[in-house]
């Protein structure tokens, strides 16, 4: 049964981790059985819930040992004196035709309060002060698309991922084969390394004046007898000593 299950299981790629036996998204149903579903619970020492940071014990000792003050809000305006903006006041006074110092002081007294209020820091918009820009807005979260249960139950996503990994590995192998097929150009060194030198036949040295002189004795009747004698001598040289097989017989 185990061998049959191994033969029916799909090939695995990468490192096999322990989480593959715990994660329900990676566990496949065994052959001929329904897959059991469930989550592992923590141990008996685990406490459910969240800790309260504001109230610890709630007794008199905590009240006497600490004094909690409500922090100020970030959107509250700072308490500071408003200073008139003299640059804007002087620019507006020149545009209005005020030239003398007396007229300038009167102009500042009249416009200082309005300019200081206009340049005062604005409060941040809170959620309560915001208004709807679009009147026909719809609040809420859009509905999520329906889950393809058929693909999940048939493990289509896992098979699709496995096919992608196999095709990627095949593409890598093909690219490596293409790189290996590309041959480098031959140069003089590679050609000389592969070429075989021609055999050089060295003729025995003979003086030029004896080059045209024939042999003094010719003991063979004809050329065929000479060739038969040479062949017999060559076959007999195997059992003789010496480099050329001209020595005594090697009987031992």
C-alpha positions as CSV (number, residue, x, y, z in Angstrom):
1,X,0.0,0.0,0.0
2,X,2.8,2.4,0.8
3,X,4.6,1.6,-2.4
4,X,1.4,2.1,-4.3
5,X,0.8,5.5,-2.6
6,X,4.4,6.6,-3.5
7,X,3.8,5.7,-7.1
8,X,0.5,7.6,-7.2
9,X,1.8,10.7,-5.5
10,X,2.9,13.7,-7.6
11,X,6.6,14.6,-7.8
12,X,7.8,17.2,-5.3
13,X,10.2,20.0,-6.0
14,X,12.3,22.0,-3.5
15,X,12.9,21.4,0.2
16,X,10.3,19.3,2.1
17,X,9.5,21.2,5.3
18,X,7.7,20.1,8.4
19,X,5.0,22.8,7.8
20,X,3.8,20.8,4.8
21,X,2.3,18.2,7.1
22,X,0.5,20.9,9.2
23,X,-0.6,23.5,6.7
24,X,-4.1,22.5,5.4
25,X,-3.4,24.3,2.1
26,X,-0.5,21.9,1.3
27,X,-2.0,18.7,2.6
28,X,-3.5,16.5,0.0
29,X,-6.2,13.9,0.7
30,X,-4.9,10.3,1.0
31,X,-5.9,7.8,-1.7
32,X,-9.4,6.6,-1.2
33,X,-10.0,8.6,2.0
34,X,-11.5,11.9,2.9
35,X,-9.1,14.5,4.3
36,X,-9.6,15.4,8.0
37,X,-9.7,19.1,8.8
38,X,-8.8,20.8,12.1
39,X,-6.5,23.2,13.8
40,X,-4.1,22.6,16.7
41,X,-5.0,24.4,20.0
42,X,-2.4,25.9,22.4
43,X,-1.4,24.1,25.6
44,X,-3.2,24.3,29.0
45,X,-0.9,27.2,30.2
46,X,-2.2,29.5,27.4
47,X,-4.5,32.4,28.5
48,X,-7.1,33.7,26.0
49,X,-7.8,37.4,25.7
50,X,-5.9,40.6,25.6
51,X,-4.0,42.3,28.5
52,X,-5.4,45.6,29.9
53,X,-2.6,48.3,30.1
54,X,-4.7,50.9,31.8
55,X,-6.1,49.0,34.7
56,X,-3.7,46.6,36.4
57,X,-5.0,45.8,39.9
58,X,-7.7,48.3,40.4
59,X,-7.1,48.8,44.1
60,X,-6.3,51.7,46.4
61,X,-2.5,51.1,46.2
62,X,-2.6,51.8,42.4
63,X,-4.7,55.0,42.9
64,X,-2.3,56.4,45.6
65,X,0.9,55.4,43.8
66,X,0.1,57.0,40.4
67,X,-1.8,60.1,39.1
68,X,-3.1,59.7,35.6
69,X,-3.8,62.8,33.6
70,X,-5.8,62.8,30.4
71,X,-3.4,63.7,27.5
72,X,-4.2,66.7,25.4
73,X,-5.6,66.1,21.9
74,X,-3.4,66.8,18.9
75,X,-6.1,68.7,17.1
76,X,-6.5,71.3,19.9
77,X,-5.1,74.8,19.1
78,X,-2.0,75.9,21.1
79,X,-2.4,78.6,23.6
80,X,-0.2,81.4,22.4
81,X,-0.5,85.2,21.8
82,X,-1.3,86.2,18.3
83,X,1.4,88.4,16.8
84,X,0.5,90.7,13.9
85,X,2.0,90.0,10.5
86,X,4.0,93.2,9.9
87,X,5.2,92.2,6.4
88,X,1.6,91.9,5.1
89,X,0.6,95.1,7.0
90,X,3.4,97.2,5.5
91,X,2.7,95.8,2.0
92,X,-1.0,96.6,2.2
93,X,-0.3,100.0,3.6
94,X,2.0,100.9,0.7
95,X,-0.7,99.7,-1.7
96,X,-3.3,101.9,0.0
97,X,-1.1,105.0,-0.2
98,X,0.0,105.3,3.4
99,X,3.4,107.0,3.6
100,X,3.9,108.8,6.9
101,X,4.6,107.1,10.2
102,X,1.5,108.5,11.9
103,X,-0.8,107.1,9.1
104,X,1.1,103.8,9.2
105,X,0.5,103.4,13.0
106,X,-3.2,104.1,12.6
107,X,-3.4,101.6,9.7
108,X,-1.7,99.0,11.8
109,X,-4.1,99.6,14.7
110,X,-7.1,99.2,12.4
111,X,-5.8,96.1,10.5
112,X,-3.6,94.3,13.0
113,X,-6.5,92.4,14.6
114,X,-7.9,91.2,11.3
115,X,-4.5,90.2,9.9
116,X,-3.6,88.3,13.1
117,X,-6.8,86.3,13.0
118,X,-6.5,85.5,9.4
119,X,-2.9,84.1,9.9
120,X,-3.8,82.1,13.1
121,X,-3.2,78.4,12.8
122,X,-6.2,76.4,11.7
123,X,-7.5,73.4,13.6
124,X,-7.2,70.0,12.1
125,X,-10.3,68.5,10.6
126,X,-11.7,65.8,12.8
127,X,-14.1,63.0,11.8
128,X,-17.0,64.9,13.3
129,X,-16.3,68.1,11.4
130,X,-15.9,66.4,8.1
131,X,-18.8,66.5,5.6
132,X,-19.6,64.2,2.8
133,X,-18.3,65.5,-0.5
134,X,-20.3,63.1,-2.5
135,X,-23.9,62.8,-1.3
136,X,-24.7,59.5,-2.9
137,X,-21.7,57.6,-1.4
138,X,-22.2,54.0,-0.2
139,X,-20.4,52.9,2.9
140,X,-19.2,49.4,3.4
141,X,-16.9,46.8,2.0
142,X,-17.4,45.3,-1.5
143,X,-18.3,41.7,-1.7
144,X,-15.4,39.3,-2.2
145,X,-15.5,37.1,-5.3
146,X,-16.9,33.6,-4.9
147,X,-14.3,30.9,-4.0
148,X,-13.7,28.3,-6.8
149,X,-14.5,25.3,-4.6
150,X,-14.2,22.9,-7.5
151,X,-10.6,24.0,-8.2
152,X,-9.8,23.8,-4.5
153,X,-11.2,20.3,-4.0
154,X,-9.5,19.0,-7.1
155,X,-6.1,20.5,-6.2
156,X,-5.9,22.5,-9.4
157,X,-3.8,25.3,-7.9
158,X,-1.2,22.8,-6.7
159,X,-1.1,21.0,-10.0
160,X,-0.8,24.3,-11.9
161,X,2.1,25.4,-9.7
162,X,3.8,22.0,-10.2
163,X,3.4,22.2,-14.0
164,X,4.9,25.7,-14.0
165,X,7.9,24.5,-11.9
166,X,8.5,21.5,-14.3
167,X,8.2,23.7,-17.4
168,X,10.7,26.2,-15.8
169,X,13.2,23.5,-15.1
170,X,12.8,22.1,-18.6
171,X,13.5,25.6,-20.0
172,X,16.6,25.9,-17.9
173,X,17.9,22.6,-19.2
174,X,17.2,23.5,-22.8
175,X,19.1,26.8,-22.4
176,X,22.0,25.0,-20.9
177,X,22.0,22.6,-23.8
178,X,22.0,25.5,-26.3
179,X,25.0,27.0,-24.5
180,X,26.8,23.7,-24.7
181,X,26.1,23.3,-28.4
182,X,27.7,26.6,-29.3
183,X,31.3,25.8,-30.3
184,X,34.2,28.2,-30.1
185,X,36.1,29.0,-33.2
186,X,39.2,27.0,-34.0
187,X,42.6,28.6,-33.8
188,X,46.0,27.4,-34.7
189,X,46.6,25.8,-31.3
190,X,43.4,23.7,-31.4
191,X,44.0,22.7,-35.0
192,X,47.5,21.5,-34.3
193,X,46.3,19.6,-31.2
194,X,43.8,17.6,-33.2
195,X,45.9,17.1,-36.3
196,X,48.1,14.0,-36.6
197,X,51.6,14.4,-38.0
198,X,52.3,12.4,-41.2
199,X,54.8,9.5,-40.8
200,X,58.2,10.5,-41.9
201,X,60.1,7.7,-43.8
202,X,63.8,8.0,-43.4
203,X,65.9,6.3,-46.1
204,X,69.3,5.0,-45.0
205,X,72.2,7.3,-45.7
206,X,74.1,6.6,-48.9
207,X,76.9,8.5,-50.5
208,X,76.0,10.2,-53.7
209,X,78.7,8.3,-55.7
210,X,77.2,4.9,-54.6
211,X,73.6,5.9,-55.3
212,X,73.5,4.5,-58.9
213,X,75.7,1.5,-58.2
214,X,73.8,-1.8,-58.2
215,X,74.3,-4.7,-55.8
216,X,77.4,-6.9,-56.3
217,X,75.5,-10.1,-55.6
218,X,71.9,-11.0,-56.4
219,X,71.2,-14.4,-54.7
220,X,67.4,-14.5,-55.4
221,X,66.1,-15.9,-58.7
222,X,63.4,-13.3,-59.2
223,X,61.6,-10.5,-57.3
224,X,58.8,-12.8,-56.0
225,X,61.4,-15.0,-54.3
226,X,62.8,-11.9,-52.6
227,X,59.4,-10.9,-51.3
228,X,58.7,-14.4,-49.9
229,X,62.0,-14.5,-48.2
230,X,61.4,-11.1,-46.5
231,X,57.9,-12.1,-45.4
232,X,59.3,-15.3,-43.9
233,X,62.0,-13.4,-42.1
234,X,59.4,-10.9,-40.7
235,X,57.2,-13.7,-39.4
236,X,60.2,-15.4,-37.8
237,X,61.4,-12.3,-36.1
238,X,58.7,-12.5,-33.4
239,X,60.5,-15.4,-31.6
240,X,63.9,-13.8,-31.9
241,X,65.6,-11.4,-29.5
242,X,66.5,-7.8,-30.4
243,X,64.7,-4.7,-31.5
244,X,64.5,-5.7,-35.1
245,X,64.2,-9.5,-34.4
246,X,67.6,-10.4,-35.8
247,X,69.0,-12.1,-32.6
248,X,68.9,-15.6,-31.3
249,X,65.7,-17.4,-30.5
250,X,64.1,-16.7,-27.1
251,X,63.5,-20.3,-26.0
252,X,63.0,-19.4,-22.3
